[in-house]
Amino acid sequence: MSVPRKNLLITAFALCWLSALLAALWWYQNRYIRPFELRSELFSAAELALPAELAGPGPIRLVHFWDPACPCNVGNQQHLAELVAHYAALGVSFHAVQKPGTKGQLPELLSNIPVLALPPGAGQIPASPAVAIWDQQGRLAYFGPYSEGATCNASNSFIEPVLQALLDGRPVNATQTLASGCFCDWRPAN
């Protein structure tokens, strides 16, 4: 094989390889990378209540509201797993509510969380991911997002201080929260 033909084959192979890499990058970006749109939401729980079987005095109850199609779940699901690992041993019970009409399941690390039917007033939730926490007397103590911003972890979370206050016997009443972050609509589009 002559040198010019060999150079031509190497150049053609390099161009094909570069084209394949660019196509893979384009596919990955369109499939998995979504721009974060900072969005403000007012979380208000005027009508939200526990289902009858969980209502009343008992353990602190944390209910995770989520939509399987929402890309904002990724960060908070890892955070929720950390919350379960730490606070379940302290007597906090965890539950999940999936957006009505959606299909999906929690990831494996959260598969032990019981899934509830839509509790009373949950149709009025403005966005997800969201969390509601009821105290030991069955009163709603907190309703809102896990945190503010694009990511959710223990350093910027609203949840740990609420749970710790309730475990220490201090009352919490934070059922209306305005936050900016990554949220998806909960109510169906009209």
N, C-alpha and C positions, 0 to 999 in steps of 0.2 A: 504494500500500500504506500502510495507516495505521501510525502509530508504535507502538501496542500490539502489533499483529500482527508488526511487524518485530522488536520486543523479544522476543516469544515465540519467533520463529524463531532469533534469535541465542542465546537461552537454551537452546533445544532442541539447537542445533548444539554449543554449549559443553558441555552435559551428555553428548552422544554422544561428542564428542572426549575428554572426561575419562574416560568409561567405557572407551573404546578404549585409552587410555594405561594405565589401571589393569589392564585385561585383559592387555595386552602385558607389563607389569611382573610380574604374577602368573605368566604363562607363562614368562618369562625366569628368574625366581627358581626356579621348580619344575624347569626344565630344566637350568640351568647353575650355579646357586649351591647348593652343598652345604655343610652345616656341617662344620667341621673338628673331628674327634674326636681328641683327643690320646690316643694308644695306645702302650703300651710293648710292645716285641717283643724277644725274645732270638734273635739270629741266631747259629747255630752251624753250622759247616761240617765236622763230623766225617767225613762220607761224601762230600763234594763233590770232584770231580776233573775235570780237563780231558778232553775227548774224545781218543781215541788220536792223531788226526792233529795235535793241538796240544800234546800232553804232551811233557815233557822240556825240555832246554835250548832257549832261543830268546829272542825279545824279551819284554819285559814284556807280559802279556796281561790286558786288562780285559774282563770279561764283564758285560753289563747284563742283569739279569733283570727282565722287565716283563709286565704284564697290560694288554691294550688297553682293557679295561672299567674300569680303576682310575683314578679322578679324581686320584689322587696323582701320576700320571705327568707332568702338565703342567709343573710347576716343574723337575723333574729332567731332563726331556728337553732343555730349553734349556741347562741346566748341562752335560749330556752333550755337546751340540754344541760348547760352549766348550772342554770337555776334549779333544775330538777335534781341534778347530782348533789347540790349543796342543801337545798331547802326541804326536799322530801324527807330527808332524815330528821329534820326539825319539826315535822308534823304538817307541813303545807301539802295540800292535795292539789294536783294539777289535772286540768281537763282541757279539751280542745273543741272548738266549734268551727266547722267548715262552712264557707260561703254557700248559701243555698243554690242548687242547680249546677254545682261544679263537680268535677270528678278528679280524684287524686287521693293520695294518702300521705301522711306525715313520713318523713324519712325514718330509716331504721333506728337511729339513735333516739327517736321520740315515739317509737311504736308502742311503748307501754302506757302512754297517756290515754285515758278513756275519752272517747269521742261522744259528745253530747248532741242531742237534737237541738234545734234552734230554740234558745231560751226566750222567755217573754221579753219583748222590747228589743231583741237583737236585730230585727228588721230595720231599726232606726239608726244603726251604727253607720257613720259616714264613710269610714275607710278601714282598711286593714293593711298590714298587721296591727292588731290592737290587743290589749289585755285588760281584763277586769279582775279586781281582787276584792273578795269579801272577807271581813274580819271574823273572829271567833263567834260573834253574836249573830252573824248572818247579814250584817249591814255592808252595803257597798262602800268600800274605802277608797278605791282608785279605779278610774277608767281612762284609758288613753293609749298612747303609743308606748313602745318599749323605751324609746329614746328620741333624741332629736338628731337630725343629720342623716347622712347617707349610710352610715354603718351603725351597728348596735353592738355594744359590748358592756362589760361591767363598769368601765370607766366613764361612760356617758349615759348610763341607764337610770331611768326613774324607778325601776322595780325594786332593786335591792334596798334602797332607803325605806320604801313603803313596807316591804316585808319585815325588815329589821325593826321598824317602829312598832308594827303589829305584834311581833314576837316579844318585844319588850313591854307590851301592855299599853303602849301609847296610842291614842286615837288618831286616825287619819281620815280626812274628808277631802279628797281630790277627785271629784267625779266630773269635772268640766276642765278640759285641758286644751290649750291651743299650742300646737307644735308644728314645726317645719321639718320635713324629712321625706323619706321615700314611702309613699302610700299608694294603694290602689283602691278604686271605688268599691264599696261594699254593696250599696243598693244597686239594683239592676237599672240600666239606662232606660229612660222613658221613650 
